[in-house]
Amino acid sequence: MLETKRQELIQAAFDKAMARYAPTLNAHGGGAELVSIDPSGVTLRVLGACNGCAMSAFTFQLGIEKMLRDAEPELIKEVRYVH
């Protein structure tokens, strides 16, 4: 698969996940950003109040990350987080 097409599919999956979770994250002063896409996976940035929040692991891993992996399981091997 062409890398550009792969990136487009992953970006679309992230956008769909954010459409679902951004209102909740924003309401609590937080957010998420897709930082990079590389052959091994993606890097997400934890923003604002989500950084250090006890519930952020739940929201990111069982919410956003799960939606990414479910949408494109063969394209995403690893999800990394940066703050």
Residue frames as qw, qx, qy, qz and C-alpha x, y, z in Angstrom:
[[0.000, 0.890, 0.456, 0.000, 0.00, 0.00, 0.00],
 [0.356, 0.597, -0.054, 0.717, 1.28, 3.43, -0.78],
 [0.363, -0.204, -0.529, 0.739, 2.44, 5.31, 2.31],
 [0.170, -0.086, -0.032, -0.981, 0.29, 8.33, 1.42],
 [0.612, -0.291, -0.522, -0.519, -2.86, 6.19, 1.26],
 [0.606, -0.267, -0.669, 0.338, -1.93, 4.56, 4.58],
 [0.180, -0.086, -0.334, 0.921, -1.50, 7.98, 6.18],
 [0.372, -0.184, -0.251, -0.875, -4.86, 9.12, 4.79],
 [0.665, -0.319, -0.638, -0.221, -6.63, 6.06, 6.22],
 [0.512, -0.261, -0.578, 0.579, -5.02, 6.52, 9.64],
 [0.002, -0.026, 0.114, -0.993, -5.81, 10.26, 9.63],
 [0.511, -0.275, -0.421, -0.697, -9.45, 9.49, 8.78],
 [0.665, -0.340, -0.658, 0.095, -9.63, 6.96, 11.63],
 [0.343, -0.164, -0.424, 0.822, -8.15, 9.52, 14.04],
 [0.202, -0.145, -0.121, -0.961, -10.60, 12.18, 12.86],
 [0.622, -0.350, -0.563, -0.417, -13.50, 9.79, 13.46],
 [0.599, -0.310, -0.606, 0.420, -12.21, 8.98, 16.95],
 [0.181, -0.076, -0.242, 0.950, -11.82, 12.67, 17.73],
 [0.369, -0.312, -0.359, -0.799, -15.33, 13.42, 16.49],
 [0.690, -0.436, -0.565, -0.120, -16.50, 11.05, 19.20],
 [0.681, -0.404, -0.396, 0.464, -14.11, 11.95, 22.03],
 [0.310, 0.303, -0.048, 0.900, -13.11, 15.60, 21.45],
 [0.361, -0.666, -0.198, -0.622, -16.26, 17.07, 23.04],
 [0.803, -0.549, -0.224, 0.059, -15.58, 15.17, 26.27],
 [0.708, -0.041, -0.112, 0.696, -11.86, 15.96, 26.25],
 [0.150, 0.476, 0.085, 0.862, -12.49, 19.64, 25.50],
 [0.515, -0.705, -0.266, -0.409, -15.13, 19.91, 28.23],
 [0.803, -0.542, -0.094, 0.232, -12.48, 18.84, 30.72],
 [0.083, -0.934, 0.287, 0.196, -9.80, 21.18, 29.36],
 [0.559, -0.351, 0.680, 0.320, -7.90, 18.53, 27.44],
 [0.678, 0.620, -0.127, -0.373, -7.43, 17.16, 23.99],
 [0.781, -0.129, 0.534, 0.298, -5.43, 14.95, 21.67],
 [0.357, 0.788, -0.310, -0.394, -3.33, 15.50, 18.58],
 [0.944, 0.198, 0.181, 0.190, -2.01, 13.10, 15.96],
 [0.266, -0.813, 0.354, 0.378, 1.70, 13.95, 15.96],
 [0.150, 0.544, -0.724, -0.398, 3.14, 11.46, 13.51],
 [0.944, 0.169, 0.179, -0.218, 2.50, 8.37, 11.43],
 [0.061, 0.636, -0.744, -0.193, 5.39, 6.05, 10.67],
 [0.586, 0.166, -0.743, -0.278, 5.76, 2.43, 9.52],
 [0.274, -0.041, -0.892, 0.357, 5.49, 1.06, 13.06],
 [0.169, -0.642, -0.726, 0.178, 2.45, 3.05, 14.12],
 [0.003, 0.805, 0.215, 0.553, 1.32, 6.44, 15.34],
 [0.351, -0.118, -0.486, 0.792, 2.25, 8.97, 17.99],
 [0.219, -0.792, -0.461, -0.335, -0.49, 10.87, 19.82],
 [0.190, 0.260, -0.388, 0.863, 0.02, 13.95, 21.98],
 [0.335, -0.640, -0.668, 0.179, -1.95, 14.25, 25.21],
 [0.145, 0.488, 0.053, 0.859, -3.00, 17.90, 25.56],
 [0.339, -0.566, 0.032, -0.751, -4.03, 20.20, 28.39],
 [0.582, -0.423, 0.442, -0.536, -5.75, 18.78, 31.43],
 [0.970, 0.086, -0.172, -0.149, -5.59, 15.24, 29.99],
 [0.534, 0.463, -0.571, 0.418, -1.88, 15.28, 30.79],
 [0.064, 0.235, -0.727, 0.642, -1.70, 13.70, 34.23],
 [0.673, -0.147, 0.097, -0.719, -5.43, 12.99, 34.57],
 [0.425, -0.172, 0.871, -0.174, -6.17, 9.56, 36.02],
 [0.696, 0.437, 0.491, -0.288, -8.93, 8.99, 33.47],
 [0.352, 0.723, -0.386, -0.451, -6.81, 9.89, 30.44],
 [0.121, -0.295, 0.932, 0.171, -5.35, 6.38, 30.17],
 [0.441, 0.366, 0.787, -0.228, -8.88, 5.00, 30.03],
 [0.451, 0.764, 0.151, -0.435, -10.04, 7.55, 27.45],
 [0.219, 0.703, -0.562, -0.376, -6.96, 7.26, 25.26],
 [0.095, -0.271, 0.950, 0.121, -6.30, 3.52, 25.39],
 [0.287, 0.318, 0.894, -0.131, -9.85, 2.19, 25.53],
 [0.369, 0.765, 0.322, -0.418, -11.34, 4.99, 23.44],
 [0.329, 0.822, -0.291, -0.363, -9.17, 6.70, 20.86],
 [0.088, -0.479, 0.850, 0.199, -6.53, 3.97, 20.51],
 [0.489, 0.186, 0.844, -0.116, -9.17, 1.23, 20.29],
 [0.552, 0.723, 0.251, -0.332, -11.03, 3.11, 17.56],
 [0.208, 0.751, -0.537, -0.324, -7.78, 3.54, 15.61],
 [0.206, -0.285, 0.932, 0.083, -6.86, -0.12, 15.92],
 [0.540, 0.375, 0.715, -0.237, -10.39, -1.31, 15.11],
 [0.492, 0.779, 0.037, -0.388, -10.58, 0.92, 12.02],
 [0.568, 0.699, -0.434, -0.024, -7.16, 0.03, 10.61],
 [0.838, -0.472, 0.274, -0.013, -5.83, -3.05, 12.47],
 [0.889, 0.192, 0.159, 0.385, -3.35, -4.03, 9.76],
 [0.382, 0.754, -0.033, 0.533, -1.91, -0.50, 9.56],
 [0.252, -0.778, 0.311, -0.485, -1.33, 0.33, 13.22],
 [0.759, 0.018, -0.602, 0.248, 1.12, -1.87, 15.10],
 [0.475, -0.271, -0.466, 0.695, 1.96, 0.57, 17.89],
 [0.096, -0.877, -0.243, -0.403, 0.40, 3.66, 19.48],
 [0.534, -0.065, -0.368, 0.759, 2.80, 5.91, 21.37],
 [0.197, -0.913, -0.349, -0.079, 1.92, 8.85, 23.61],
 [0.453, 0.158, -0.201, 0.854, 3.82, 12.07, 24.23],
 [0.227, -0.802, -0.480, 0.272, 2.97, 14.93, 26.56]]
